[in-house]
Amino acid sequence: MVTRATSHSTDGDTRRRVTRLLLERGQATAADLAQDLGITATATRRHLDAMEAEGQVETRVVKTSGRGRPAKSYQLTPAARTNFGHTYDDLAMEALRWIRRFEGEDAVGGFAAEQVARLEARCRAAMDAVDSDDSMARAQALATAMSGEGYAATASVIASGGQICQHHCPVAGVAAEFPQLCEAETRVIGRLLGVHVQRLATIANGDGVCTTHVPGTNRGLRAVDDGGGRGPVPLPDPERADR
């Protein structure tokens, strides 16, 4: 009995780690997850199969560049994401539907703009000390500020500049019906960074991560590839740096 209880506890810990990794990455293969978890791919698939049966993860086929069989990628289901803080979705949905019905789409856009204005003010205050000419440094500061608001955001450098990824959206359920919330949020990101940004993907639209492209400046960029073909280089994580 003790062995079984310990096994169940270990399984629960591993699946929580899988959930966190999928939240951060958007999607991943069993092999990639196994490497981070430090267990075999077979054991990882066992956990993923159980989570899929429980409706916590879903699969997607990803094409590979070689001739091999397409890889199976895993991502969290909308049901799994509700465990990370989707609050008052039903009430917000009904309120916005009422506004749309009696006041029109423009009123919904005005409501969305007013809501994210508060987020903008809080993030702007957190970014005051960052050089306004360094778009990449400001992207990192903004990601840190947005993480404090529940977005689990990260910033990284890519060949064409940088990107901000929001691994969680507190209003994804509402934004799926009212994209004005995403549009207003994108405008806020652009104003805070002082550049024209482009939203490439959103959780509300069924993507694993909200991704916003940030055009870079030479001053803000680092070496994107050191010759090893590793691709995007993450900006420093202030929480890890403090450890």
JORA-V223359 format. One record per pair of residues at least 12 apart in sequence whose ideal C-beta (glycine too) atoms are under 8 Angstrom apart, sorted by the first residue. I is the first residue (numbers start at 1). GAP is how many residues later the second one is. Records with the same first field share a line. If there is no record, write none. Layout:
# JORA-V223359
I = GAP, GAP
This chain:
# JORA-V223359
11 = 36, 39
14 = 23, 25, 33
15 = 32, 35, 36, 41
17 = 20
18 = 15, 19, 26, 29, 30, 33, 39
19 = 32, 37, 57, 61, 64
21 = 12, 15, 16
22 = 35, 52, 53, 54, 186
23 = 53, 58, 61, 129, 144, 145
24 = 128, 130, 143
25 = 142, 183, 184
26 = 49, 139, 141, 181, 182, 183
27 = 33, 35, 46, 47, 48, 181
28 = 45, 46, 47
29 = 33, 42, 43, 44, 45
30 = 14, 15, 18, 42, 44
31 = 13
33 = 15, 41
48 = 26
52 = 22
55 = 22, 24, 25
56 = 20, 21, 23, 24
57 = 17, 18, 19, 20, 23
58 = 16, 17, 18, 19
59 = 13, 14, 15
60 = 12, 13, 14, 15
61 = 12
75 = 133
76 = 132
78 = 94, 95
81 = 87, 91, 122
82 = 91
84 = 68, 84
85 = 65, 83, 85
86 = 84, 85, 86, 87
87 = 83
89 = 82, 84, 85
92 = 79, 82
93 = 80, 81, 84
96 = 12, 15, 78, 81, 82
99 = 12
100 = 78
105 = 75
108 = 70, 72
109 = 71, 74, 75
111 = 69
112 = 66, 68, 69, 71, 72
113 = 71, 74
115 = 66, 69
116 = 65, 68, 69, 71, 72
117 = 71
119 = 30, 66, 69
120 = 68, 71, 72
122 = 23, 27
123 = 19, 22, 23, 26, 65, 69
124 = 68
126 = 15, 18, 19, 22
127 = 14, 15, 18, 65
132 = 62
133 = 84, 86
134 = 83, 85, 86
135 = 26, 27, 58, 59, 60, 79, 80, 81, 82, 85
136 = 19, 21, 25, 26, 78, 80, 81, 84, 85, 86, 99
137 = 83
138 = 54, 55, 56
139 = 16, 23, 24, 25, 54, 75, 81, 96
140 = 15, 95, 96, 98
142 = 13, 22, 47, 50, 51
143 = 12, 21, 92
144 = 94
146 = 18, 20
149 = 21
150 = 18, 20
151 = 15, 16, 17, 18, 19, 59
152 = 14, 15, 16
153 = 12, 13, 14
154 = 13, 80, 81, 83
155 = 59, 79, 80
156 = 76, 77, 78, 79
157 = 59, 64, 65, 67, 75, 76, 77, 78
158 = 55, 66, 73, 74
159 = 65, 66
160 = 53, 55, 56
161 = 52, 53, 54, 55, 60
162 = 51, 52, 54, 58, 59, 73
163 = 37, 48, 49, 50, 51, 69
164 = 25, 33, 47, 48, 50
165 = 44, 45, 46, 47
166 = 37, 43, 44, 45, 46
167 = 42
168 = 35
169 = 33, 34, 35, 41
171 = 33
172 = 31, 32
173 = 31
175 = 27, 28, 29
176 = 28, 29
179 = 25, 26
181 = 23
182 = 17, 20, 22, 23, 28
186 = 13, 26
189 = 23
193 = 21
195 = 19, 20
196 = 19
197 = 15, 16, 17, 18
198 = 14, 15
199 = 12, 13, 14
200 = 12, 13
